């Protein structure tokens, strides 16, 4: 079993997932990743309830749509596929390097996943709206471009790893 939640895991007044989990003796593995979008993602285990029960893994995803999607692709999808017993080569979506057709923004403090489209020549075009709450960009992208931590920007013509959706 695996419990996945979406929303309520950040640091606002209405983010109640972590306080509730702590009341249930939640054993925290990690919280607040150096990931953009998706920073509030949290993982841990709830203790067994009953004689034959096992600890219940919990993955608490952020609530903003892009944050939820990126955290799901990077963490939940491979975790679920591993729990299903699939070979490691099937845990993640296909990845390969692609050339940027236009510049992409990065983040000095976090690994940044930029939503982009791929043109007929195989080059990546980062979408202009990269806000974590922007639903439209989730409907329009083909790949997530991984901009390593510490890169403020990546110029057109440079190559980035792309996760093909």
C-alpha positions as CSV (number, residue, x, y, z in Angstrom):
1,X,0.0,0.0,0.0
2,X,1.0,3.6,-0.5
3,X,-0.8,6.8,0.6
4,X,-0.4,9.8,-1.8
5,X,-1.9,13.2,-1.0
6,X,-1.9,16.3,-3.0
7,X,-2.0,19.8,-1.4
8,X,-1.8,21.0,2.1
9,X,1.9,20.1,2.6
10,X,3.5,23.6,2.3
11,X,4.0,26.1,5.2
12,X,0.8,28.1,5.0
13,X,-2.0,28.4,7.7
14,X,-4.2,26.0,5.8
15,X,-1.5,23.4,5.1
16,X,-2.6,20.7,7.6
17,X,-1.3,17.5,6.1
18,X,2.0,17.4,8.1
19,X,0.5,18.3,11.5
20,X,-2.1,15.6,11.0
21,X,0.5,13.1,10.0
22,X,2.6,14.0,13.0
23,X,-0.4,13.3,15.3
24,X,-0.4,9.8,13.8
25,X,3.3,9.3,14.7
26,X,4.6,9.9,11.1
27,X,8.2,8.9,10.6
28,X,9.6,11.6,8.3
29,X,12.1,10.5,5.6
30,X,12.4,13.9,3.8
31,X,10.7,17.2,3.4
32,X,11.2,20.3,1.3
33,X,13.3,19.1,-1.6
34,X,15.7,21.3,-3.6
35,X,13.3,21.0,-6.5
36,X,11.4,23.5,-8.6
37,X,8.5,23.1,-9.0
38,X,7.7,20.6,-6.2
39,X,9.7,21.9,-3.2
40,X,7.2,21.0,-0.5
41,X,7.1,17.3,-1.3
42,X,7.3,15.2,1.8
43,X,7.9,11.4,2.3
44,X,7.7,9.2,5.3
45,X,5.9,6.3,6.9
46,X,2.9,5.9,9.2
47,X,3.4,3.1,11.8
48,X,1.6,-0.2,11.5
49,X,-2.0,-0.3,12.8
50,X,-2.9,-3.8,13.9
51,X,-1.1,-7.1,14.3
52,X,-0.5,-8.0,10.7
53,X,-0.1,-4.5,9.4
54,X,3.1,-3.0,8.0
55,X,4.2,0.6,8.0
56,X,2.4,2.7,5.4
57,X,4.6,4.8,3.1
58,X,3.2,8.3,2.6
59,X,4.1,10.7,-0.3
60,X,2.6,14.1,0.3
61,X,2.7,16.1,-3.0
62,X,2.3,19.9,-3.3
63,X,-1.1,21.2,-4.4
64,X,-0.1,23.6,-7.2
65,X,-0.7,21.7,-10.5
66,X,2.8,21.9,-12.0
67,X,4.4,21.1,-8.6
68,X,2.1,18.1,-8.2
69,X,2.9,16.9,-11.7
70,X,6.7,17.2,-11.5
71,X,6.8,15.6,-8.0
72,X,4.6,12.8,-9.3
73,X,6.8,12.1,-12.3
74,X,10.0,12.3,-10.4
75,X,9.0,10.5,-7.2
76,X,5.6,8.9,-7.2
77,X,5.6,7.2,-10.6
78,X,9.0,5.4,-10.1
79,X,8.0,4.5,-6.5
80,X,4.7,2.9,-7.7
81,X,6.4,1.1,-10.5
82,X,9.1,-0.2,-8.1
83,X,6.4,-1.4,-5.7
84,X,4.7,-3.2,-8.5
85,X,8.0,-5.1,-9.1
86,X,8.8,-3.7,-12.5
87,X,12.4,-3.7,-13.6
88,X,14.3,-0.5,-12.8
89,X,14.5,0.4,-16.5
90,X,10.7,0.8,-16.5
91,X,10.5,3.1,-13.5
92,X,11.1,6.4,-15.3
93,X,9.9,7.9,-18.6
94,X,12.4,8.1,-21.5
95,X,15.1,10.7,-21.2
96,X,17.6,12.0,-23.7
97,X,19.6,15.2,-24.3
98,X,17.9,17.9,-26.5
99,X,19.1,21.2,-27.8
100,X,17.4,24.4,-26.7
101,X,15.8,26.5,-29.4
102,X,15.3,29.3,-26.9
103,X,16.8,30.1,-23.5
104,X,15.5,28.4,-20.3
105,X,15.5,29.8,-16.8
106,X,17.2,28.0,-14.0
107,X,17.4,28.3,-10.2
108,X,20.6,28.9,-8.3
109,X,19.3,27.0,-5.2
110,X,17.2,24.2,-6.8
111,X,17.1,21.7,-9.7
112,X,14.5,23.3,-12.0
113,X,12.2,21.3,-14.3
114,X,11.1,23.5,-17.2
115,X,8.0,22.5,-19.3
116,X,8.8,22.7,-23.0
117,X,7.6,21.6,-26.5
118,X,9.7,19.8,-29.1
119,X,9.7,21.0,-32.7
120,X,10.0,19.0,-35.9
121,X,13.8,19.3,-35.7
122,X,13.9,17.8,-32.2
123,X,14.7,21.1,-30.5
124,X,13.1,22.2,-27.2
125,X,11.1,25.4,-26.8
126,X,10.5,26.3,-23.1
127,X,7.0,27.5,-22.5
128,X,6.7,31.1,-21.4
129,X,4.4,30.5,-18.4
130,X,6.4,28.4,-15.9
131,X,4.3,29.3,-12.8
132,X,3.5,26.3,-10.6
133,X,-0.2,27.1,-10.7
134,X,-0.4,27.5,-14.5
135,X,-2.7,24.8,-15.8
136,X,-2.3,25.8,-19.4
137,X,1.3,24.9,-19.5
138,X,0.5,21.4,-18.3
139,X,-1.8,20.8,-21.3
140,X,0.8,22.1,-23.8
141,X,4.2,20.5,-23.0
142,X,6.0,17.5,-24.4
143,X,9.0,17.3,-22.2
144,X,10.4,18.4,-18.8
145,X,13.9,19.9,-19.2
146,X,16.2,19.4,-16.2
147,X,18.1,22.5,-15.5
148,X,20.8,21.6,-12.9
149,X,20.9,23.5,-9.6
150,X,23.2,26.5,-9.8
151,X,22.3,27.4,-13.4
152,X,20.6,30.8,-13.5
153,X,19.8,30.3,-17.2
154,X,20.7,28.1,-20.1
155,X,21.3,29.7,-23.5
156,X,19.7,28.7,-26.8
157,X,21.9,26.1,-28.5
158,X,22.9,24.4,-25.3
159,X,21.8,20.9,-24.4
160,X,19.7,19.8,-21.5
161,X,18.4,16.4,-20.4
162,X,14.7,16.0,-21.4
163,X,12.1,13.7,-19.8
164,X,9.7,12.8,-22.6
165,X,6.1,12.7,-21.4
